[in-house]
Amino acid sequence: MTHRFFEGKEHASIYQTYRFPPPDGLRNIILQYLDNKKGQPHELAVDLGCGTGQNCQLFAPHFKEVVGMDVSECQLDEARAVQSCPNITYRKGTAEELPFSHNSVDLLTAASAAHWFDQDRFLAEASRVLKPRGCMALLGYSDMSSKLHYKNCGEQLTHIFKEMKQTLMPHTNNRVAVCENKLEDLYAAITFPDKERVEYIEANQLISLRNLIGFIETWSAFQTYKKKDPKSARDLLLNTQDRFLAAMAVTSLDTELKWELEYYCVLAS
């Protein structure tokens, strides 16, 4: 069964505001893999668990058509509201029941989403809909290996970030561990003729403190905590924000810092 943690209207709005797309370098790795395995033309890409459409926007210039799918109508409404590429469409649906004919999809992607899927049913559907030599790209990043940098207080900021992450661990769904281990079990289950797992793809994201706090608020663990104990969840967020400000010796939430993220990607064809 597909897990459902991102369906509410408020959560979708926060997600749209604070989530950012994967780095261009990771997109280029995926496109190069597709070119090597299948080649042109690039006709149809399908992004599963598309959320508010960040990954769809990243791939839209490279395909004739991009379809984003999500179980949350609220997420899709947010995606449609900001849509800027005319070749993107959004559909409600799950990764386990894809509304595409056999051998019709060039590229199937999922960005920070595949850990929520029913593994066996998803892989069966992926095998069915992909064209011969079509490709699958499942990507994500590791929170626990990320680092924050600002002047000479980067280690302190990273410590604060990881302490907050640990506080949320009791509210973290066990499927998130699948993401943190870089989809190891899912990779092992893939029976496609070719597969590879690209790890340690480093990316540096300039982000304001305001947007970093907002990004934390999008996490499923934070949202679960918020539903159980709204006041404590809000206090955790505000306390983390205040600790960041104090460590950086600044007062503005618009102050930018560097977030060093480690991405990975499971590729198969």
C-alpha positions as a Markdown table, in Angstrom:
| # | Residue | x | y | z |
|---|---|---|---|---|
| 1 | Met | 0.0 | 0.0 | 0.0 |
| 2 | Thr | 1.2 | 3.5 | -0.8 |
| 3 | His | 1.8 | 5.5 | 2.4 |
| 4 | Arg | 0.0 | 8.8 | 2.6 |
| 5 | Phe | 1.6 | 11.6 | 4.7 |
| 6 | Phe | 1.4 | 14.6 | 2.4 |
| 7 | Glu | -2.3 | 14.9 | 1.5 |
| 8 | Gly | -3.5 | 17.9 | 3.6 |
| 9 | Lys | -3.9 | 21.3 | 2.1 |
| 10 | Glu | -1.8 | 23.1 | 4.6 |
| 11 | His | 1.1 | 20.6 | 4.2 |
| 12 | Ala | 0.8 | 20.8 | 0.4 |
| 13 | Ser | 1.1 | 24.6 | 0.6 |
| 14 | Ile | 4.2 | 24.4 | 2.9 |
| 15 | Tyr | 5.7 | 21.7 | 0.5 |
| 16 | Gln | 5.2 | 24.0 | -2.5 |
| 17 | Thr | 6.9 | 26.9 | -0.7 |
| 18 | Tyr | 9.9 | 25.3 | 0.8 |
| 19 | Arg | 10.8 | 22.1 | -1.2 |
| 20 | Phe | 13.4 | 22.6 | -4.0 |
| 21 | Pro | 14.2 | 20.4 | -7.0 |
| 22 | Pro | 17.1 | 18.0 | -7.2 |
| 23 | Pro | 20.4 | 19.5 | -8.5 |
| 24 | Asp | 21.0 | 19.9 | -12.2 |
| 25 | Gly | 24.0 | 17.6 | -11.9 |
| 26 | Leu | 21.8 | 14.7 | -10.8 |
| 27 | Arg | 19.4 | 15.4 | -13.7 |
| 28 | Asn | 22.3 | 15.3 | -16.1 |
| 29 | Ile | 23.4 | 11.9 | -14.7 |
| 30 | Ile | 19.9 | 10.5 | -15.3 |
| 31 | Leu | 19.6 | 12.0 | -18.8 |
| 32 | Gln | 23.0 | 10.6 | -19.8 |
| 33 | Tyr | 22.0 | 7.1 | -18.6 |
| 34 | Leu | 18.8 | 7.3 | -20.6 |
| 35 | Asp | 20.8 | 8.5 | -23.7 |
| 36 | Asn | 23.2 | 5.6 | -23.3 |
| 37 | Lys | 20.6 | 2.9 | -22.8 |
| 38 | Lys | 17.8 | 4.1 | -25.1 |
| 39 | Gly | 18.8 | 7.2 | -26.9 |
| 40 | Gln | 16.5 | 9.7 | -28.6 |
| 41 | Pro | 13.7 | 10.6 | -28.9 |
| 42 | His | 12.7 | 11.5 | -25.3 |
| 43 | Glu | 9.0 | 11.4 | -25.5 |
| 44 | Leu | 7.3 | 10.6 | -22.2 |
| 45 | Ala | 8.7 | 11.0 | -18.6 |
| 46 | Val | 6.5 | 10.1 | -15.6 |
| 47 | Asp | 7.4 | 11.4 | -12.2 |
| 48 | Leu | 5.8 | 9.3 | -9.3 |
| 49 | Gly | 5.1 | 10.9 | -6.0 |
| 50 | Cys | 5.5 | 14.2 | -7.7 |
| 51 | Gly | 4.3 | 16.3 | -4.9 |
| 52 | Thr | 4.1 | 19.9 | -6.0 |
| 53 | Gly | 6.0 | 19.3 | -9.2 |
| 54 | Gln | 9.6 | 20.3 | -8.6 |
| 55 | Asn | 11.0 | 17.3 | -10.3 |
| 56 | Cys | 8.6 | 17.6 | -13.2 |
| 57 | Gln | 9.8 | 21.1 | -13.9 |
| 58 | Leu | 13.4 | 19.9 | -13.9 |
| 59 | Phe | 12.8 | 17.3 | -16.6 |
| 60 | Ala | 10.2 | 19.2 | -18.7 |
| 61 | Pro | 12.6 | 20.9 | -21.1 |
| 62 | His | 14.0 | 17.5 | -22.1 |
| 63 | Phe | 10.8 | 15.6 | -23.0 |
| 64 | Lys | 7.9 | 16.0 | -25.3 |
| 65 | Glu | 5.5 | 15.2 | -22.4 |
| 66 | Val | 5.9 | 14.9 | -18.6 |
| 67 | Val | 3.2 | 13.5 | -16.4 |
| 68 | Gly | 3.4 | 14.0 | -12.6 |
| 69 | Met | 1.4 | 11.6 | -10.4 |
| 70 | Asp | 0.6 | 11.8 | -6.7 |
| 71 | Val | -2.0 | 10.4 | -4.3 |
| 72 | Ser | -2.7 | 13.9 | -2.9 |
| 73 | Glu | -5.1 | 16.1 | -4.8 |
| 74 | Cys | -3.9 | 19.0 | -2.6 |
| 75 | Gln | -0.3 | 18.5 | -3.8 |
| 76 | Leu | -1.4 | 18.4 | -7.4 |
| 77 | Asp | -3.5 | 21.5 | -7.0 |
| 78 | Glu | -0.4 | 23.4 | -5.8 |
| 79 | Ala | 1.6 | 22.0 | -8.7 |
| 80 | Arg | -1.0 | 23.1 | -11.2 |
| 81 | Ala | -1.2 | 26.6 | -9.6 |
| 82 | Val | 2.5 | 27.3 | -10.4 |
| 83 | Gln | 2.9 | 25.3 | -13.6 |
| 84 | Ser | 5.1 | 27.1 | -16.1 |
| 85 | Cys | 5.8 | 24.3 | -18.6 |
| 86 | Pro | 2.9 | 23.6 | -21.1 |
| 87 | Asn | 4.1 | 20.0 | -21.6 |
| 88 | Ile | 3.5 | 19.0 | -18.0 |
| 89 | Thr | 0.2 | 17.4 | -16.9 |
| 90 | Tyr | -0.7 | 16.1 | -13.4 |
| 91 | Arg | -2.8 | 13.1 | -12.5 |
| 92 | Lys | -4.0 | 11.6 | -9.2 |
| 93 | Gly | -2.8 | 8.0 | -8.8 |
| 94 | Thr | -0.4 | 5.6 | -7.2 |
| 95 | Ala | 2.9 | 4.1 | -8.3 |
| 96 | Glu | 1.3 | 0.6 | -8.0 |
| 97 | Glu | -1.4 | 1.2 | -10.5 |
| 98 | Leu | 0.0 | 3.3 | -13.4 |
| 99 | Pro | -2.5 | 4.5 | -16.0 |
| 100 | Phe | -0.2 | 3.9 | -19.0 |
| 101 | Ser | -0.1 | 1.3 | -21.7 |
| 102 | His | 2.5 | -1.4 | -22.0 |
| 103 | Asn | 5.9 | -0.1 | -23.3 |
| 104 | Ser | 4.9 | 3.5 | -23.4 |
| 105 | Val | 7.2 | 5.4 | -21.0 |
| 106 | Asp | 10.7 | 6.5 | -21.7 |
| 107 | Leu | 11.7 | 7.5 | -18.2 |
| 108 | Leu | 10.1 | 6.7 | -14.8 |
| 109 | Thr | 11.3 | 8.9 | -11.9 |
| 110 | Ala | 10.6 | 9.2 | -8.2 |
| 111 | Ala | 12.4 | 11.9 | -6.2 |
| 112 | Ser | 12.4 | 11.3 | -2.4 |
| 113 | Ala | 9.3 | 9.1 | -2.9 |
| 114 | Ala | 10.2 | 5.5 | -3.8 |
| 115 | His | 10.6 | 4.5 | -0.1 |
| 116 | Trp | 6.8 | 5.0 | 0.3 |
| 117 | Phe | 5.9 | 2.6 | -2.5 |
| 118 | Asp | 4.8 | -1.0 | -2.3 |
| 119 | Gln | 8.1 | -2.4 | -3.7 |
| 120 | Asp | 6.9 | -5.5 | -5.5 |
| 121 | Arg | 3.8 | -4.0 | -7.1 |
| 122 | Phe | 5.7 | -0.8 | -8.1 |
| 123 | Leu | 8.5 | -2.8 | -9.8 |
| 124 | Ala | 6.0 | -4.9 | -11.7 |
| 125 | Glu | 4.2 | -1.8 | -13.0 |
| 126 | Ala | 7.6 | -0.2 | -13.9 |
| 127 | Ser | 8.5 | -3.2 | -15.9 |
| 128 | Arg | 5.2 | -3.2 | -17.7 |
| 129 | Val | 5.0 | 0.5 | -18.7 |
| 130 | Leu | 8.6 | 1.2 | -19.7 |
| 131 | Lys | 9.6 | 1.0 | -23.3 |
| 132 | Pro | 12.3 | -1.5 | -24.4 |
| 133 | Arg | 15.5 | 0.0 | -22.9 |
| 134 | Gly | 13.4 | 2.6 | -21.1 |
| 135 | Cys | 14.9 | 3.7 | -17.8 |
| 136 | Met | 13.9 | 4.1 | -14.2 |
| 137 | Ala | 15.6 | 6.7 | -11.9 |
| 138 | Leu | 14.8 | 6.7 | -8.2 |
| 139 | Leu | 16.6 | 9.5 | -6.4 |
| 140 | Gly | 16.9 | 11.0 | -3.0 |
| 141 | Tyr | 19.3 | 12.5 | -0.4 |
| 142 | Ser | 20.5 | 11.7 | 3.1 |
| 143 | Asp | 19.6 | 14.2 | 5.9 |
| 144 | Met | 22.0 | 12.6 | 8.4 |
| 145 | Ser | 25.0 | 13.1 | 6.1 |
| 146 | Ser | 24.2 | 16.7 | 5.3 |
| 147 | Lys | 26.3 | 19.6 | 6.7 |
| 148 | Leu | 25.5 | 23.3 | 7.2 |
| 149 | His | 28.1 | 26.0 | 6.6 |
| 150 | Tyr | 28.1 | 29.7 | 7.7 |
| 151 | Lys | 31.4 | 31.5 | 8.5 |
| 152 | Asn | 33.1 | 29.6 | 11.3 |
| 153 | Cys | 30.1 | 28.1 | 12.9 |
| 154 | Gly | 29.3 | 25.3 | 10.5 |
| 155 | Glu | 30.0 | 22.4 | 12.9 |
| 156 | Gln | 27.7 | 24.0 | 15.5 |
| 157 | Leu | 24.9 | 24.5 | 13.0 |
| 158 | Thr | 25.2 | 20.9 | 11.8 |
| 159 | His | 25.1 | 19.7 | 15.4 |
| 160 | Ile | 21.9 | 21.7 | 16.0 |
| 161 | Phe | 20.3 | 20.3 | 12.9 |
| 162 | Lys | 21.2 | 16.7 | 13.8 |
| 163 | Glu | 20.0 | 17.1 | 17.4 |
| 164 | Met | 16.6 | 18.3 | 16.0 |
| 165 | Lys | 16.5 | 15.3 | 13.6 |
| 166 | Gln | 17.1 | 13.0 | 16.5 |
| 167 | Thr | 14.3 | 14.6 | 18.5 |
| 168 | Leu | 11.9 | 13.7 | 15.6 |
| 169 | Met | 13.1 | 10.1 | 15.3 |
| 170 | Pro | 10.3 | 8.7 | 17.5 |
| 171 | His | 7.8 | 10.3 | 15.0 |
| 172 | Thr | 9.6 | 9.0 | 11.9 |
| 173 | Asn | 8.0 | 6.3 | 9.9 |
| 174 | Asn | 10.2 | 3.2 | 9.4 |
| 175 | Arg | 9.9 | 3.7 | 5.6 |
| 176 | Val | 12.2 | 6.8 | 6.0 |
| 177 | Ala | 15.0 | 4.4 | 6.9 |
| 178 | Val | 14.7 | 2.9 | 3.5 |
| 179 | Cys | 15.5 | 6.4 | 2.1 |
| 180 | Glu | 18.4 | 6.9 | 4.5 |
| 181 | Asn | 20.0 | 3.6 | 3.4 |
| 182 | Lys | 19.7 | 4.8 | -0.2 |
| 183 | Leu | 17.0 | 2.3 | -1.3 |
| 184 | Glu | 19.4 | -0.7 | -0.7 |
| 185 | Asp | 16.5 | -3.2 | -0.4 |
| 186 | Leu | 14.7 | -1.9 | -3.4 |
| 187 | Tyr | 17.8 | -1.9 | -5.5 |
| 188 | Ala | 18.4 | -5.5 | -4.6 |
| 189 | Ala | 14.9 | -6.4 | -5.7 |
| 190 | Ile | 15.2 | -4.8 | -9.2 |
| 191 | Thr | 15.5 | -7.5 | -11.8 |
| 192 | Phe | 16.1 | -5.3 | -14.9 |
| 193 | Pro | 19.0 | -6.3 | -17.2 |
| 194 | Asp | 21.0 | -3.3 | -16.2 |
| 195 | Lys | 21.1 | -1.4 | -12.9 |
| 196 | Glu | 23.5 | 0.8 | -10.9 |
| 197 | Arg | 23.4 | 2.8 | -7.8 |
| 198 | Val | 25.2 | 6.2 | -7.9 |
| 199 | Glu | 26.1 | 7.4 | -4.5 |
| 200 | Tyr | 27.8 | 10.4 | -2.9 |
| 201 | Ile | 26.5 | 13.0 | -5.4 |
| 202 | Glu | 27.4 | 16.2 | -3.6 |
| 203 | Ala | 25.4 | 19.4 | -4.0 |
| 204 | Asn | 25.6 | 22.7 | -2.3 |
| 205 | Gln | 22.4 | 24.6 | -1.8 |
| 206 | Leu | 22.3 | 28.2 | -0.8 |
| 207 | Ile | 19.3 | 28.6 | 1.4 |
| 208 | Ser | 18.0 | 31.2 | 3.8 |
| 209 | Leu | 17.4 | 30.3 | 7.4 |
| 210 | Arg | 13.7 | 31.0 | 6.9 |
| 211 | Asn | 13.6 | 28.4 | 4.1 |
| 212 | Leu | 15.6 | 25.9 | 6.0 |
| 213 | Ile | 13.1 | 26.0 | 8.9 |
| 214 | Gly | 10.3 | 25.8 | 6.4 |
| 215 | Phe | 11.9 | 22.7 | 4.7 |
| 216 | Ile | 12.1 | 21.0 | 8.1 |
| 217 | Glu | 8.4 | 21.7 | 8.5 |
| 218 | Thr | 7.7 | 19.7 | 5.3 |
| 219 | Trp | 9.1 | 16.5 | 6.8 |
| 220 | Ser | 6.6 | 13.7 | 7.4 |
| 221 | Ala | 8.1 | 13.2 | 10.9 |
| 222 | Phe | 7.5 | 16.8 | 11.8 |
| 223 | Gln | 4.0 | 16.7 | 10.5 |
| 224 | Thr | 3.3 | 13.5 | 12.5 |
| 225 | Tyr | 4.7 | 15.2 | 15.6 |
| 226 | Lys | 2.6 | 18.3 | 14.9 |
| 227 | Lys | -0.6 | 16.2 | 14.7 |
| 228 | Lys | 0.2 | 14.4 | 18.0 |
| 229 | Asp | 1.4 | 17.5 | 20.0 |
| 230 | Pro | 1.0 | 20.8 | 18.1 |
| 231 | Lys | 2.5 | 23.0 | 20.8 |
| 232 | Ser | 5.6 | 20.8 | 21.3 |
| 233 | Ala | 6.2 | 20.6 | 17.6 |
| 234 | Arg | 6.0 | 24.3 | 17.2 |
| 235 | Asp | 8.2 | 24.9 | 20.2 |
| 236 | Leu | 10.8 | 22.5 | 18.7 |
| 237 | Leu | 10.8 | 24.4 | 15.4 |
| 238 | Leu | 11.1 | 27.8 | 17.1 |
| 239 | Asn | 13.8 | 26.6 | 19.5 |
| 240 | Thr | 15.8 | 25.2 | 16.5 |
| 241 | Gln | 15.3 | 28.5 | 14.7 |
| 242 | Asp | 16.5 | 30.5 | 17.7 |
| 243 | Arg | 19.6 | 28.3 | 18.2 |
| 244 | Phe | 20.5 | 28.8 | 14.6 |
| 245 | Leu | 20.2 | 32.6 | 14.9 |
| 246 | Ala | 22.3 | 32.6 | 18.1 |
| 247 | Ala | 25.0 | 30.4 | 16.6 |
| 248 | Met | 25.2 | 32.6 | 13.5 |
| 249 | Ala | 25.1 | 35.8 | 15.5 |
| 250 | Val | 22.4 | 37.2 | 13.2 |
| 251 | Thr | 18.8 | 38.4 | 13.6 |
| 252 | Ser | 17.4 | 38.1 | 10.1 |
| 253 | Leu | 15.8 | 34.8 | 8.9 |
| 254 | Asp | 16.7 | 35.9 | 5.4 |
| 255 | Thr | 20.4 | 35.3 | 6.2 |
| 256 | Glu | 21.7 | 32.7 | 3.8 |
| 257 | Leu | 23.9 | 29.7 | 4.6 |
| 258 | Lys | 25.2 | 26.8 | 2.6 |
| 259 | Trp | 23.6 | 23.4 | 2.9 |
| 260 | Glu | 25.9 | 20.6 | 1.7 |
| 261 | Leu | 23.6 | 17.7 | 0.7 |
| 262 | Glu | 24.5 | 14.2 | -0.4 |
| 263 | Tyr | 22.2 | 12.8 | -3.1 |
| 264 | Tyr | 22.0 | 9.3 | -4.5 |
| 265 | Cys | 20.2 | 7.7 | -7.5 |
| 266 | Val | 19.2 | 4.1 | -8.4 |
| 267 | Leu | 19.2 | 3.7 | -12.2 |
| 268 | Ala | 17.8 | 0.7 | -14.1 |
| 269 | Ser | 17.0 | -0.2 | -17.6 |
